[in-house]
Amino acid sequence: MTRTIGIIGSGLAGGAIARLAVDAGYRVVLSNSRGPETISALTRELGPLARAGTVDEAIAAGDIVALPLPLAGLEALPAGTLAGKVVIDQTNYYPEFWRNTELDSGELTSSELVQRHLKDSIVVKALHNLDWNHMYSNARPKGDPERTTMPIAGDDAAAKETVTRFLETVGYDVVDAGSLAESWRIEPNTPIYFWPYAPAIPEGLTGDEEKSYYLKQPVPPVTPEDARKMIDSAERLSPPGGTLAAMPPAHVAIFMDLASGNTVQK
């Protein structure tokens, strides 16, 4: 039974998955490359089920280890320490920030690249296709009519079941998108990536109003049937990878605010 989630990365996405896990009664060990002392404010906010640790401590404690990280940081991950762990791959390929020739050619999906580096881990792609804010705010208990559906992909049936049980517990229905080789169906610029989990912005709002609306507005649920249709209708992109230009403009504006150090108001 999954009881502790180890998280490598304590940014917005790492904080969101930590909040989901703590709300559902899991213990959480958060880590980053800068050291546990930089996460103390976040773990105090999360409460007694959360603590800060080193990357190695988060890995050792985690029944599941989540990677809310840029794909460019893949090579820095300690593959040996992660051996034997079920790993949630939350990375995405955005060539405008980091390029890889094997991904550009379609030889591998991004999750196959992660699995190759973490050769003794069991990688499941999940929780990668929506922003940190809606990752947390979209979660609903089982039976709620507003509960939405998330895709996963992986090569190991038992690991996928482990991740499915975790996602179902924290607030999502789950649809299996297939193997890591088929995970291109849920990568950036596919039908199930991002847009179904983001609110439609009304016309006539100012830039700041759009950002505030985007952060506060609930999103209509994605049913399991809708998720399956989107997965099955996906076409493989050539070249693969996402672009900021293909993302919701309000999300991009918030991303740029954060990148420049500006405060984003919820």
Stockholm file with secondary structure:
# STOCKHOLM 1.0

chainA/1-266         MTRTIGIIGSGLAGGAIARLAVDAGYRVVLSNSRGPETISALTRELGPLARAGTVDEAIAAGDIVALPLPLAGLEALPAGTLAGKVVIDQTNYYPEFWRNTELDSGELTSSELVQRHLKDSIVVKALHNLDWNHMYSNARPKGDPERTTMPIAGDDAAAKETVTRFLETVGYDVVDAGSLAESWRIEPNTPIYFWPYAPAIPEGLTGDEEKSYYLKQPVPPVTPEDARKMIDSAERLSPPGGTLAAMPPAHVAIFMDLASGNTVQK
#=GR chainA/1-266 SS CCCEEEEECCSHHHHHHHHHHHHTTCEEEEECTTCGGGGHHHHHHHCTTEEECCHHHHHHHCSEEEECSCGGGGGGSCTTTTTTCEEEECCCCCTTTCCCHHHHTTSSCHHHHHHHHTTTSEEEECSCSSCHHHHHHTCCCTTCTTCCEEEEEESCHHHHHHHHHHHHHHTCEEEECCCGGGGGGGSTTSTTSSGGGSCCCCTTCCHHHHHHHHHHSCCCCCCHHHHHHHHHHCCCCSSCCCCGGGSCHHHHHHHHHHHHTCCCCC
#=GC SS_cons         CCCEEEEECCSHHHHHHHHHHHHTTCEEEEECTTCGGGGHHHHHHHCTTEEECCHHHHHHHCSEEEECSCGGGGGGSCTTTTTTCEEEECCCCCTTTCCCHHHHTTSSCHHHHHHHHTTTSEEEECSCSSCHHHHHHTCCCTTCTTCCEEEEEESCHHHHHHHHHHHHHHTCEEEECCCGGGGGGGSTTSTTSSGGGSCCCCTTCCHHHHHHHHHHSCCCCCCHHHHHHHHHHCCCCSSCCCCGGGSCHHHHHHHHHHHHTCCCCC
//
